[in-house]
Amino acid sequence: MNQQEEQLRQLVKQACSHRPGSGERQKNLTKIIRLVTGKLWKENTPYYQDALQQTWIYFCQNLCEGKTGKAYDYTRGSITTWLNFYLKRRLQDFYIEEQKRQAKQATQQVYIYGSSQTSQNLDPVENLAAQPDVPPLLEEVKAWIKTDPDGELRQTHITNRRDVTCQVLLERRLPPEASWKKLAEEFQLPISTLSSFYQRQCLPRLRKFGELEGYL
């Protein structure tokens, strides 16, 4: 552990030793923010500041007590890793919402302004912004699912459907995720069956991976 990480660890300990809302806790939180800010993930997107603001709110609410999520645990990773994981998830959420908004807007333009000839030249897909670089975290999750080191994802499947495994569903539900309706049609299974299996068997394994890697 380097000197700065040890300093952050001590500041976290000091902050959490004081009651929520107290001046002493606020002072230590401010010191942590100043040290961590320069180490956080940077991204040139219009919604970066909104995602960053949400990250700091999450930080203040969950550093010690875990009010809206799991409280920070220094034994599972550095505070920078913890905050970067949350920040990248929020950026991914904003990106997905922005793409939906642009797709809806482009479709409305075709509907309102387009004659049959014009409509052929206004493909909503062409109006979407190019996808930014995939955050390294998402790449790591994709690699873990694809390689499936212990074979657990490939072996865990819906009863009597060895083709519908956790590995398959996790890959298909990563951004940009396939809808449950599309998956239900593809595998000829009810949405409730797929969703229930995903919630009970697949998500817990994904969470376990995140915890082992210090992301949760």
C-alpha positions in Angstrom: 0.0 0.0 0.0 1.5 3.4 -1.1 1.7 6.4 1.2 -1.4 8.1 -0.4 -3.6 5.0 -0.1 -2.6 4.7 3.6 -3.4 8.4 4.1 -6.8 7.8 2.5 -7.4 4.8 4.7 -6.7 6.8 7.8 -9.0 9.6 6.7 -11.8 7.1 6.1 -11.3 5.7 9.5 -11.3 9.2 11.1 -14.4 10.3 9.1 -16.4 7.2 10.2 -15.4 7.7 13.8 -17.5 10.8 13.9 -21.3 11.0 13.8 -23.1 11.6 10.4 -23.5 15.3 9.7 -20.9 16.4 12.2 -18.3 19.1 11.4 -15.5 16.7 12.0 -16.8 14.1 9.6 -17.4 16.8 6.9 -13.8 18.0 7.3 -12.4 14.5 6.7 -14.8 13.8 3.8 -13.6 17.0 2.2 -9.9 15.9 2.6 -10.7 12.6 1.0 -12.5 14.3 -2.0 -9.5 16.5 -2.6 -7.1 13.5 -2.6 -9.3 11.3 -4.8 -10.6 13.8 -7.4 -7.5 13.7 -9.5 -7.5 9.9 -9.7 -11.1 9.5 -10.8 -12.1 8.3 -14.3 -12.3 11.2 -16.8 -14.6 11.3 -19.8 -15.4 14.1 -22.2 -19.2 13.7 -22.3 -22.0 16.3 -21.7 -23.3 14.2 -18.8 -20.0 13.6 -17.0 -20.5 16.3 -14.3 -24.0 14.9 -13.5 -22.5 11.4 -13.1 -19.7 12.8 -11.0 -22.2 14.6 -8.8 -24.1 11.4 -8.3 -20.9 9.7 -7.4 -20.0 12.2 -4.7 -23.5 11.9 -3.2 -23.1 8.1 -3.2 -19.7 8.5 -1.5 -21.1 10.7 1.3 -24.1 8.4 1.9 -22.2 5.1 1.8 -18.6 5.6 2.9 -19.5 4.7 6.5 -23.1 3.6 6.9 -24.2 2.3 3.6 -27.5 4.3 3.4 -28.2 3.6 -0.3 -25.8 0.8 -1.1 -23.2 -1.4 0.4 -20.8 0.6 2.7 -17.2 1.0 1.6 -14.9 -1.9 2.7 -11.2 -1.0 2.3 -10.3 -4.7 2.4 -12.0 -5.3 -1.0 -10.2 -2.5 -2.8 -9.1 1.1 -2.7 -11.5 3.9 -2.4 -10.6 5.1 -5.8 -11.5 1.8 -7.4 -14.8 1.8 -5.4 -15.7 5.3 -6.7 -14.6 4.7 -10.2 -16.8 1.6 -10.5 -19.8 3.5 -9.4 -18.9 6.5 -11.6 -18.6 4.3 -14.7 -21.9 2.6 -14.0 -23.6 6.0 -13.8 -21.9 7.1 -17.1 -23.1 4.0 -18.8 -26.7 4.7 -17.5 -26.5 8.3 -18.9 -25.2 7.0 -22.2 -28.0 4.5 -22.6 -30.6 7.1 -21.8 -29.0 9.5 -24.3 -29.1 6.9 -27.1 -32.8 6.2 -26.3 -33.6 9.9 -26.4 -31.8 10.4 -29.7 -33.5 7.4 -31.3 -36.9 8.6 -30.2 -36.2 12.1 -31.5 -34.9 10.8 -34.9 -38.0 8.5 -35.2 -40.3 11.5 -34.5 -38.5 13.5 -37.2 -39.2 10.8 -39.8 -42.8 10.6 -38.7 -43.5 14.3 -38.7 -41.5 15.6 -41.6 -40.8 12.7 -43.9 -42.6 11.9 -47.1 -42.2 8.3 -48.1 -39.1 9.2 -50.1 -37.6 11.4 -47.4 -38.2 8.7 -44.8 -36.0 6.3 -46.7 -33.1 8.8 -46.3 -33.7 9.4 -42.6 -32.5 6.3 -40.9 -32.8 6.8 -37.1 -29.7 4.7 -36.6 -27.6 7.2 -38.6 -28.6 10.0 -36.3 -27.2 8.2 -33.2 -24.0 9.5 -31.8 -21.0 7.1 -32.2 -20.6 4.9 -29.1 -17.7 6.2 -26.9 -14.9 3.9 -25.9 -16.2 1.1 -23.7 -15.0 1.7 -20.1 -12.2 -0.7 -19.1 -14.4 -2.1 -16.3 -17.0 -3.2 -18.8 -14.3 -4.9 -20.9 -13.1 -6.7 -17.8 -16.6 -8.0 -17.1 -17.0 -9.1 -20.7 -13.7 -10.9 -20.6 -14.7 -12.7 -17.4 -18.0 -13.8 -18.8 -16.4 -15.0 -22.1 -13.5 -16.9 -20.5 -15.6 -18.2 -17.6 -12.4 -19.4 -15.7 -14.1 -22.0 -13.5 -16.7 -23.0 -16.0 -19.5 -22.1 -13.6 -21.4 -19.8 -16.0 -21.4 -22.4 -18.8 -22.6 -25.1 -16.5 -25.5 -23.2 -14.9 -28.5 -23.4 -17.2 -32.3 -23.4 -17.2 -33.7 -26.9 -16.4 -33.8 -29.0 -19.6 -32.3 -26.1 -21.6 -28.5 -26.5 -21.7 -28.3 -23.8 -24.4 -29.7 -21.1 -22.1 -26.8 -20.6 -19.6 -25.7 -17.8 -17.3 -22.9 -17.2 -19.7 -25.2 -16.6 -22.6 -27.7 -14.4 -20.7 -25.0 -12.3 -19.0 -23.4 -11.6 -22.4 -26.7 -10.7 -24.0 -27.8 -8.4 -21.1 -24.6 -6.3 -21.1 -24.9 -2.9 -22.7 -26.4 -2.5 -25.2 -28.6 -5.2 -23.7 -31.0 -7.4 -25.7 -34.6 -6.9 -24.4 -36.3 -9.7 -22.5 -38.9 -9.8 -25.3 -36.2 -10.5 -27.9 -34.6 -13.2 -25.8 -37.9 -14.8 -25.1 -38.6 -15.0 -28.8 -35.1 -16.3 -29.6 -35.1 -19.1 -27.0 -38.8 -19.8 -27.2 -39.2 -19.3 -23.4 -41.5 -17.1 -21.3 -40.0 -13.8 -20.2 -40.8 -14.7 -16.6 -38.7 -17.9 -16.9 -35.7 -16.1 -18.3 -35.9 -13.2 -15.9 -36.4 -15.4 -12.8 -33.4 -17.6 -13.8 -31.3 -14.5 -14.5 -32.1 -12.9 -11.1 -31.7 -16.1 -9.1 -28.6 -17.7 -10.7 -26.8 -15.2 -12.9 -26.8 -11.9 -11.1 -25.5 -13.3 -7.8 -22.5 -14.8 -9.7 -21.9 -11.4 -11.4 -22.1 -9.7 -8.0 -19.6 -12.2 -6.5 -17.2 -11.4 -9.3 -17.5 -7.7 -8.6 -16.9 -8.2 -4.9 -13.8 -10.4 -5.5 -12.4 -7.8 -7.8 -13.1 -5.0 -5.3 -15.7 -3.2 -7.4 -18.6 -3.7 -4.9 
